[in-house]
Amino acid sequence: MEPRFQVWLEEGGKYIIGEKEARVLEGIRSYGSLIAAAKSAGMTYAYAWNLIEELSARVGEEMVVARRGGGDGGGTALTAKGEELLERYLDLEARVGSYLGTRTKRVFREFRRSDLVIAGSSCIGVKLISGLIKGVSVEVAEVGSTAGITAVMIGEADLAGLHLYDDESGEYNTPFIKRFWQAGSAILIKGYLREQGFIVKRGNPKGLSSLRDLVQKRCRIANRNAGSGTRSILERLIIQEGIDPAELRGYEHELRTHEEVAKEVYEGRADAGIGLRGAAEALGLGFIKICDEEFDFVCDKRRLHKKGVQIFMNALRSEEFRDRLEQVPGLRCTPETGSIIEVKG
């Protein structure tokens, strides 16, 4: 038999970092890429991304820094704080191992990057496109719209799905891309429309029709993660209806997908949440429409002619995709689906 152990660091009784987070940080240090770090540690990109986001939130400082380079360069590196925390963890691990007379066996999987990485918002439409792509390996990382844009910008992903509405211009997606990229270096690929609204219990027994209703009737909301396009809809309603987020029960509890929101309502842990019609109807729940939103894709101009991206474009424009998408309640293509727009400053 061989002794095994685990160590973790706490501060004030609060968990800070353990083996999973350390493996991701160590992988970033070794490979200069979060995708590579996730693969080598046997994790999905989305899971590794979430680990680092949560670690940064606990510490109050960023653990990694993005290196621009949406073509063949870019990636991620540890910040000084990330390096310091990793060293503290590795030092503790080594000292405990020495005391027990054993060593931690760090197993890293061989890294092979997928031919096509699609980051960004959670959507069944992305899964449908991925299912039509043949001849290349595909990885989908559901990290939210804003994080997806960042992943493409730093070269961690080839494409990102996004649905972000800009109140000032009244446009979807383009204004946010302009804030991230230098003029002329990003391409917007038009996607499809999605119905977003309140997911409620079957028959809407509490008679909900607005965010104000949720507050007045002391309802619990199933909230989405910060940085997601769906969360931005909630934040817009909060401003429009003059609501203090503290009045919304469940506001602090964040979920990462539409399906998770629908499940919270279905299982009675929440009275309502904002999400897609399809997610509501899949569980037989009620749906109160808020808006039709534009779900598009962003790509660095230098990657537009990459084989995987071109296969993605062909799938997006295909009749087969259109037919499959429009079988999903609340999703539909438009005459612009698959068209390319160069985003200029």
WONORFEN-V469286 format. One record per pair of residues at least 24 apart in sequence whose ideal C-beta (glycine too) atoms are under 10 Angstrom apart, sorted by the first residue. I is the first residue (numbers start at 1). J is the second residue. If there is no record, write none. Layout:
I&J ; I&J
//
This chain:
2&102 ; 2&105 ; 3&97 ; 3&100 ; 3&101 ; 3&102 ; 4&100 ; 4&102 ; 4&104 ; 4&105 ; 5&93 ; 5&96 ; 5&97 ; 5&99 ; 5&100 ; 5&102 ; 5&104 ; 6&93 ; 6&96 ; 6&104 ; 7&89 ; 7&90 ; 7&92 ; 7&93 ; 7&94 ; 7&95 ; 7&96 ; 7&97 ; 7&104 ; 8&89 ; 8&92 ; 8&93 ; 9&85 ; 9&88 ; 9&89 ; 9&92 ; 11&58 ; 11&59 ; 14&58 ; 15&55 ; 15&58 ; 16&55 ; 16&58 ; 16&59 ; 16&85 ; 16&88 ; 16&89 ; 17&51 ; 17&55 ; 17&58 ; 17&59 ; 17&63 ; 17&85 ; 17&86 ; 17&88 ; 17&89 ; 17&92 ; 18&51 ; 18&55 ; 18&89 ; 19&89 ; 19&93 ; 19&104 ; 19&106 ; 20&47 ; 20&48 ; 20&51 ; 20&55 ; 21&48 ; 21&51 ; 21&52 ; 21&54 ; 21&55 ; 21&58 ; 21&63 ; 21&82 ; 21&85 ; 21&86 ; 21&89 ; 22&51 ; 22&55 ; 22&85 ; 22&86 ; 22&88 ; 22&89 ; 22&90 ; 22&92 ; 22&93 ; 22&104 ; 22&106 ; 23&48 ; 23&51 ; 23&86 ; 23&106 ; 23&107 ; 23&108 ; 24&48 ; 24&49 ; 24&51 ; 24&52 ; 24&55 ; 24&63 ; 24&64 ; 24&86 ; 25&51 ; 25&52 ; 25&55 ; 25&63 ; 25&64 ; 25&78 ; 25&82 ; 25&83 ; 25&85 ; 25&86 ; 25&87 ; 25&89 ; 25&90 ; 26&78 ; 26&86 ; 26&89 ; 26&90 ; 26&106 ; 26&108 ; 27&108 ; 27&109 ; 27&111 ; 28&52 ; 28&63 ; 28&64 ; 28&65 ; 28&75 ; 28&76 ; 28&77 ; 28&78 ; 28&82 ; 28&86 ; 29&64 ; 29&76 ; 29&77 ; 29&78 ; 29&82 ; 29&83 ; 29&86 ; 30&108 ; 30&111 ; 31&75 ; 31&76 ; 31&108 ; 31&111 ; 31&113 ; 32&67 ; 32&73 ; 32&74 ; 32&75 ; 32&76 ; 32&77 ; 32&78 ; 33&67 ; 33&74 ; 33&75 ; 33&76 ; 33&77 ; 33&111 ; 33&113 ; 33&154 ; 33&155 ; 33&156 ; 34&64 ; 34&66 ; 34&75 ; 34&76 ; 34&141 ; 34&151 ; 34&154 ; 34&156 ; 34&157 ; 35&75 ; 35&76 ; 35&111 ; 35&113 ; 35&114 ; 35&117 ; 35&119 ; 35&139 ; 35&141 ; 35&151 ; 35&155 ; 35&156 ; 35&157 ; 36&75 ; 36&76 ; 36&108 ; 36&111 ; 36&112 ; 36&113 ; 36&156 ; 37&64 ; 37&75 ; 37&76 ; 37&108 ; 37&111 ; 38&109 ; 38&111 ; 38&139 ; 38&141 ; 38&156 ; 39&108 ; 39&109 ; 39&110 ; 39&111 ; 39&112 ; 39&113 ; 39&114 ; 39&139 ; 40&106 ; 40&107 ; 40&108 ; 40&109 ; 40&110 ; 40&111 ; 41&106 ; 41&107 ; 41&108 ; 41&109 ; 41&111 ; 42&107 ; 42&108 ; 42&109 ; 43&109 ; 44&139 ; 44&140 ; 44&141 ; 44&142 ; 45&114 ; 45&117 ; 45&119 ; 45&139 ; 45&140 ; 45&141 ; 45&142 ; 45&143 ; 45&151 ; 45&156 ; 45&157 ; 46&119 ; 46&122 ; 46&139 ; 46&140 ; 46&141 ; 46&142 ; 46&143 ; 46&144 ; 46&147 ; 46&256 ; 46&257 ; 47&141 ; 47&142 ; 47&143 ; 48&141 ; 48&143 ; 49&119 ; 49&141 ; 49&142 ; 49&143 ; 49&144 ; 49&147 ; 49&148 ; 49&150 ; 49&151 ; 49&156 ; 50&142 ; 50&143 ; 50&144 ; 50&147 ; 50&225 ; 50&256 ; 52&76 ; 52&82 ; 53&143 ; 53&144 ; 53&147 ; 53&225 ; 53&226 ; 53&227 ; 55&82 ; 55&85 ; 56&81 ; 56&82 ; 57&226 ; 59&84 ; 59&85 ; 61&85 ; 64&154 ; 65&154 ; 66&150 ; 66&151 ; 66&153 ; 66&154 ; 66&155 ; 66&156 ; 67&154 ; 67&155 ; 67&156 ; 68&153 ; 68&154 ; 68&155 ; 68&180 ; 68&181 ; 68&182 ; 68&185 ; 69&153 ; 69&154 ; 69&155 ; 69&156 ; 69&300 ; 69&302 ; 70&151 ; 70&152 ; 70&153 ; 70&154 ; 70&155 ; 70&156 ; 70&157 ; 70&158 ; 70&181 ; 70&185 ; 70&186 ; 70&298 ; 70&299 ; 70&300 ; 70&301 ; 70&302 ; 70&303 ; 71&155 ; 71&185 ; 71&300 ; 71&301 ; 71&302 ; 71&303 ; 71&306 ; 72&155 ; 72&302 ; 72&303 ; 73&154 ; 73&155 ; 73&302 ; 74&151 ; 74&152 ; 74&153 ; 74&154 ; 74&155 ; 74&156 ; 74&300 ; 75&154 ; 75&155 ; 75&156 ; 76&150 ; 76&151 ; 76&154 ; 76&155 ; 76&156 ; 112&137 ; 113&137 ; 113&139 ; 113&156 ; 114&138 ; 114&139 ; 114&140 ; 114&141 ; 114&157 ; 114&158 ; 114&308 ; 115&139 ; 115&158 ; 115&306 ; 115&307 ; 115&308 ; 115&309 ; 115&311 ; 116&140 ; 116&157 ; 116&158 ; 116&159 ; 116&303 ; 116&306 ; 116&307 ; 116&308 ; 116&309 ; 116&310 ; 116&311 ; 116&312 ; 117&141 ; 117&151 ; 117&152 ; 117&155 ; 117&156 ; 117&157 ; 117&158 ; 117&159 ; 117&160 ; 117&308 ; 118&142 ; 118&148 ; 118&151 ; 118&152 ; 118&157 ; 118&158 ; 118&159 ; 118&160 ; 118&161 ; 118&297 ; 118&299 ; 118&308 ; 118&309 ; 118&312 ; 119&143 ; 119&144 ; 119&145 ; 119&147 ; 119&148 ; 119&149 ; 119&150 ; 119&151 ; 119&152 ; 119&156 ; 119&157 ; 119&158 ; 119&159 ; 119&160 ; 119&161 ; 119&162 ; 119&298 ; 120&144 ; 120&145 ; 120&146 ; 120&147 ; 120&148 ; 120&149 ; 120&150 ; 120&151 ; 120&152 ; 120&157 ; 120&159 ; 120&160 ; 120&161 ; 120&162 ; 120&163 ; 120&228 ; 120&229 ; 120&295 ; 120&296 ; 120&297 ; 120&298 ; 121&145 ; 121&146 ; 121&147 ; 121&148 ; 121&160 ; 121&161 ; 121&162 ; 121&163 ; 121&164 ; 121&194 ; 121&224 ; 121&227 ; 121&228 ; 121&229 ; 121&230 ; 121&257 ; 121&258 ; 121&295 ; 121&297 ; 122&161 ; 122&224 ; 122&225 ; 122&228 ; 122&229 ; 122&230 ; 122&255 ; 122&256 ; 122&257 ; 122&258 ; 122&259 ; 122&260 ; 122&275 ; 122&276 ; 122&279 ; 123&161 ; 123&162 ; 123&163 ; 123&191 ; 123&192 ; 123&194 ; 123&229 ; 123&257 ; 123&258 ; 123&276 ; 123&278 ; 123&295 ; 123&328 ; 123&331 ; 124&194 ; 124&258 ; 124&259 ; 124&276 ; 124&278 ; 124&279 ; 124&282 ; 124&324 ; 124&325 ; 124&328 ; 124&330 ; 124&331 ; 125&161 ; 125&191 ; 125&192 ; 125&194 ; 125&276 ; 125&278 ; 125&295 ; 125&316 ; 125&321 ; 125&324 ; 125&325 ; 125&328 ; 125&331 ; 125&333 ; 126&159 ; 126&160 ; 126&161 ; 126&191 ; 126&295 ; 126&297 ; 126&312 ; 128&192 ; 128&315 ; 128&316 ; 128&320 ; 128&321 ; 128&323 ; 128&324 ; 128&325 ; 128&327 ; 128&328 ; 128&331 ; 129&159 ; 129&161 ; 129&191 ; 129&192 ; 129&297 ; 129&311 ; 129&312 ; 129&313 ; 129&315 ; 129&316 ; 129&318 ; 129&321 ; 129&324 ; 129&325 ; 130&312 ; 130&315 ; 131&315 ; 131&320 ; 131&321 ; 131&324 ; 132&311 ; 132&312 ; 132&314 ; 132&315 ; 132&316 ; 132&318 ; 132&320 ; 132&321 ; 132&324 ; 133&308 ; 133&311 ; 133&312 ; 133&314 ; 133&315 ; 133&316 ; 134&311 ; 134&315 ; 135&307 ; 135&308 ; 135&311 ; 136&306 ; 136&307 ; 136&308 ; 136&309 ; 136&310 ; 136&311 ; 136&312 ; 137&308 ; 138&308 ; 138&311 ; 138&312 ; 142&225 ; 142&228 ; 142&256 ; 142&257 ; 143&225 ; 143&227 ; 143&228 ; 143&256 ; 144&224 ; 144&225 ; 144&226 ; 144&227 ; 144&228 ; 144&229 ; 144&230 ; 144&231 ; 144&232 ; 144&256 ; 144&257 ; 145&173 ; 145&176 ; 145&227 ; 145&228 ; 145&229 ; 145&230 ; 145&231 ; 145&232 ; 145&295 ; 145&296 ; 145&298 ; 146&176 ; 146&180 ; 146&225 ; 146&226 ; 146&227 ; 146&228 ; 146&229 ; 146&231 ; 146&232 ; 147&225 ; 147&226 ; 147&227 ; 147&228 ; 148&227 ; 148&228 ; 148&229 ; 148&297 ; 148&298 ; 149&173 ; 149&176 ; 149&177 ; 149&179 ; 149&180 ; 149&181 ; 149&186 ; 149&227 ; 149&298 ; 150&180 ; 150&227 ; 151&298 ; 152&177 ; 152&180 ; 152&181 ; 152&186 ; 152&187 ; 152&297 ; 152&298 ; 152&299 ; 152&300 ; 152&303 ; 153&177 ; 153&180 ; 153&181 ; 153&182 ; 153&185 ; 153&186 ; 153&298 ; 153&300 ; 154&180 ; 154&300 ; 155&300 ; 155&302 ; 155&303 ; 157&298 ; 157&299 ; 157&300 ; 157&303 ; 158&297 ; 158&299 ; 158&300 ; 158&303 ; 158&304 ; 158&306 ; 158&308 ; 158&309 ; 158&312 ; 159&187 ; 159&189 ; 159&297 ; 159&298 ; 159&299 ; 159&300 ; 159&303 ; 159&304 ; 159&306 ; 159&308 ; 159&309 ; 159&312 ; 159&313 ; 159&316 ; 160&296 ; 160&297 ; 160&298 ; 160&299 ; 160&300 ; 161&189 ; 161&191 ; 161&229 ; 161&295 ; 161&296 ; 161&297 ; 161&298 ; 162&188 ; 162&191 ; 162&228 ; 162&229 ; 162&294 ; 162&295 ; 162&296 ; 162&297 ; 162&298 ; 163&191 ; 163&193 ; 163&194 ; 163&196 ; 163&228 ; 163&229 ; 163&230 ; 163&232 ; 163&233 ; 163&293 ; 163&294 ; 163&295 ; 163&296 ; 164&227 ; 164&228 ; 164&229 ; 164&232 ; 164&233 ; 164&293 ; 164&294 ; 164&296 ; 165&196 ; 165&229 ; 165&232 ; 165&233 ; 165&236 ; 165&291 ; 165&293 ; 165&294 ; 166&232 ; 167&232 ; 167&235 ; 167&236 ; 167&239 ; 167&240 ; 171&294 ; 172&229 ; 172&293 ; 172&294 ; 172&295 ; 172&296 ; 173&229 ; 173&293 ; 173&294 ; 173&295 ; 173&296 ; 173&297 ; 173&298 ; 173&341 ; 173&343 ; 174&294 ; 174&296 ; 174&298 ; 174&341 ; 174&343 ; 174&344 ; 175&343 ; 176&229 ; 176&232 ; 176&298 ; 176&343 ; 177&296 ; 177&298 ; 177&341 ; 177&343 ; 178&343 ; 178&344 ; 178&345 ; 179&345 ; 180&298 ; 180&343 ; 181&298 ; 181&300 ; 181&301 ; 181&343 ; 181&344 ; 181&345 ; 182&345 ; 183&342 ; 183&343 ; 183&344 ; 183&345 ; 184&301 ; 184&342 ; 184&343 ; 184&344 ; 184&345 ; 185&300 ; 185&301 ; 185&302 ; 185&342 ; 185&343 ; 185&344 ; 185&345 ; 186&298 ; 186&299 ; 186&300 ; 186&301 ; 186&341 ; 186&342 ; 186&343 ; 186&344 ; 186&345 ; 187&297 ; 187&298 ; 187&299 ; 187&300 ; 187&301 ; 187&302 ; 187&303 ; 187&304 ; 187&309 ; 187&340 ; 187&341 ; 187&342 ; 187&343 ; 188&294 ; 188&296 ; 188&297 ; 188&298 ; 188&299 ; 188&339 ; 188&340 ; 188&341 ; 188&342 ; 188&343 ; 189&296 ; 189&297 ; 189&298 ; 189&299 ; 189&304 ; 189&309 ; 189&312 ; 189&313 ; 189&316 ; 189&317 ; 189&336 ; 189&337 ; 189&338 ; 189&339 ; 189&340 ; 189&341 ; 190&294 ; 190&295 ; 190&296 ; 190&297 ; 190&316 ; 190&333 ; 190&334 ; 190&335 ; 190&336 ; 190&337 ; 190&338 ; 190&339 ; 190&340 ; 190&341 ; 191&294 ; 191&295 ; 191&296 ; 191&297 ; 191&316 ; 191&325 ; 191&331 ; 191&333 ; 191&334 ; 191&336 ; 191&337 ; 191&338 ; 191&339 ; 192&293 ; 192&294 ; 192&295 ; 192&296 ; 192&316 ; 192&321 ; 192&322 ; 192&325 ; 192&326 ; 192&328 ; 192&331 ; 192&332 ; 192&333 ; 192&334 ; 192&336 ; 192&337 ; 192&338 ; 193&291 ; 193&292 ; 193&293 ; 193&294 ; 193&295 ; 193&325 ; 193&330 ; 193&331 ; 193&332 ; 193&333 ; 193&334 ; 193&336 ; 193&337 ; 194&229 ; 194&230 ; 194&258 ; 194&275 ; 194&276 ; 194&277 ; 194&278 ; 194&291 ; 194&292 ; 194&293 ; 194&294 ; 194&295 ; 194&325 ; 194&328 ; 194&330 ; 194&331 ; 194&332 ; 195&275 ; 195&276 ; 195&277 ; 195&278 ; 195&280 ; 195&287 ; 195&289 ; 195&290 ; 195&291 ; 195&292 ; 195&293 ; 195&329 ; 195&330 ; 195&331 ; 195&332 ; 196&229 ; 196&230 ; 196&233 ; 196&258 ; 196&274 ; 196&275 ; 196&276 ; 196&277 ; 196&287 ; 196&289 ; 196&290 ; 196&291 ; 196&292 ; 196&293 ; 196&295 ; 196&330 ; 197&233 ; 197&272 ; 197&274 ; 197&275 ; 197&276 ; 197&277 ; 197&280 ; 197&286 ; 197&287 ; 197&288 ; 197&289 ; 197&290 ; 197&291 ; 197&292 ; 197&330 ; 198&237 ; 198&265 ; 198&271 ; 198&272 ; 198&273 ; 198&274 ; 198&275 ; 198&280 ; 198&285 ; 198&286 ; 198&287 ; 198&288 ; 198&289 ; 198&290 ; 199&258 ; 199&261 ; 199&262 ; 199&263 ; 199&264 ; 199&265 ; 199&266 ; 199&270 ; 199&271 ; 199&272 ; 199&273 ; 199&274 ; 199&275 ; 199&276 ; 199&277 ; 199&279 ; 199&280 ; 199&281 ; 199&283 ; 199&285 ; 199&286 ; 199&287 ; 199&288 ; 200&265 ; 200&270 ; 200&271 ; 200&272 ; 200&273 ; 200&280 ; 200&285 ; 200&286 ; 200&287 ; 200&288 ; 201&265 ; 201&266 ; 201&268 ; 201&270 ; 201&271 ; 201&272 ; 201&284 ; 201&285 ; 201&286 ; 202&265 ; 202&266 ; 202&280 ; 202&283 ; 202&284 ; 202&285 ; 202&286 ; 203&285 ; 203&286 ; 204&271 ; 204&272 ; 204&285 ; 204&286 ; 204&287 ; 204&288 ; 205&271 ; 205&286 ; 206&271 ; 206&272 ; 208&271 ; 208&272 ; 208&286 ; 208&288 ; 209&288 ; 210&237 ; 210&240 ; 210&241 ; 210&243 ; 210&288 ; 210&290 ; 211&236 ; 211&237 ; 211&238 ; 211&240 ; 211&241 ; 211&242 ; 211&243 ; 211&247 ; 211&248 ; 211&272 ; 211&274 ; 211&290 ; 212&237 ; 212&240 ; 212&241 ; 212&242 ; 212&243 ; 212&247 ; 213&241 ; 213&271 ; 213&272 ; 213&288 ; 214&241 ; 214&243 ; 214&247 ; 214&248 ; 214&249 ; 214&250 ; 214&270 ; 214&271 ; 214&272 ; 214&273 ; 215&241 ; 215&243 ; 215&244 ; 215&247 ; 215&248 ; 215&249 ; 216&247 ; 217&271 ; 217&272 ; 218&247 ; 218&249 ; 218&271 ; 219&248 ; 219&249 ; 219&250 ; 219&270 ; 219&271 ; 219&272 ; 220&248 ; 220&249 ; 220&250 ; 220&251 ; 220&253 ; 220&264 ; 220&265 ; 220&268 ; 220&269 ; 220&270 ; 220&271 ; 220&272 ; 220&273 ; 221&248 ; 221&249 ; 221&250 ; 221&251 ; 221&253 ; 221&261 ; 221&264 ; 221&265 ; 221&270 ; 221&271 ; 221&272 ; 221&273 ; 221&274 ; 222&250 ; 222&253 ; 222&254 ; 222&255 ; 222&260 ; 222&261 ; 222&262 ; 222&263 ; 222&264 ; 222&265 ; 222&269 ; 222&270 ; 222&271 ; 222&272 ; 222&273 ; 222&274 ; 222&275 ; 223&248 ; 223&250 ; 223&251 ; 223&252 ; 223&253 ; 223&254 ; 223&255 ; 223&261 ; 223&264 ; 223&270 ; 223&273 ; 223&274 ; 224&254 ; 224&255 ; 224&256 ; 224&257 ; 224&258 ; 224&260 ; 224&261 ; 224&273 ; 224&274 ; 224&275 ; 225&254 ; 225&255 ; 225&256 ; 225&257 ; 225&260 ; 226&254 ; 227&254 ; 228&254 ; 228&255 ; 228&256 ; 228&257 ; 228&258 ; 228&274 ; 229&293 ; 229&294 ; 229&295 ; 230&255 ; 230&257 ; 230&258 ; 230&261 ; 230&273 ; 230&274 ; 230&275 ; 230&276 ; 230&293 ; 231&255 ; 231&274 ; 232&274 ; 232&293 ; 233&274 ; 233&275 ; 233&290 ; 233&291 ; 233&293 ; 234&273 ; 234&274 ; 234&290 ; 236&290 ; 236&291 ; 237&274 ; 237&290 ; 258&282 ; 259&283 ; 261&285 ; 262&287 ; 275&330 ; 276&328 ; 276&329 ; 276&330 ; 276&331 ; 277&328 ; 277&329 ; 277&330 ; 277&331 ; 278&327 ; 278&328 ; 278&329 ; 278&330 ; 278&331 ; 279&328 ; 279&329 ; 279&330 ; 280&329 ; 280&330 ; 281&328 ; 281&329 ; 281&330 ; 282&328 ; 282&329 ; 287&329 ; 287&330 ; 289&330 ; 292&330 ; 292&332 ; 294&334 ; 294&336 ; 295&331 ; 296&336 ; 296&337 ; 296&339 ; 296&341 ; 297&338 ; 297&340 ; 298&343 ; 299&340 ; 301&340 ; 301&342 ; 301&343 ; 304&340 ; 304&342 ; 312&338 ; 313&338 ; 313&340 ; 314&338
//
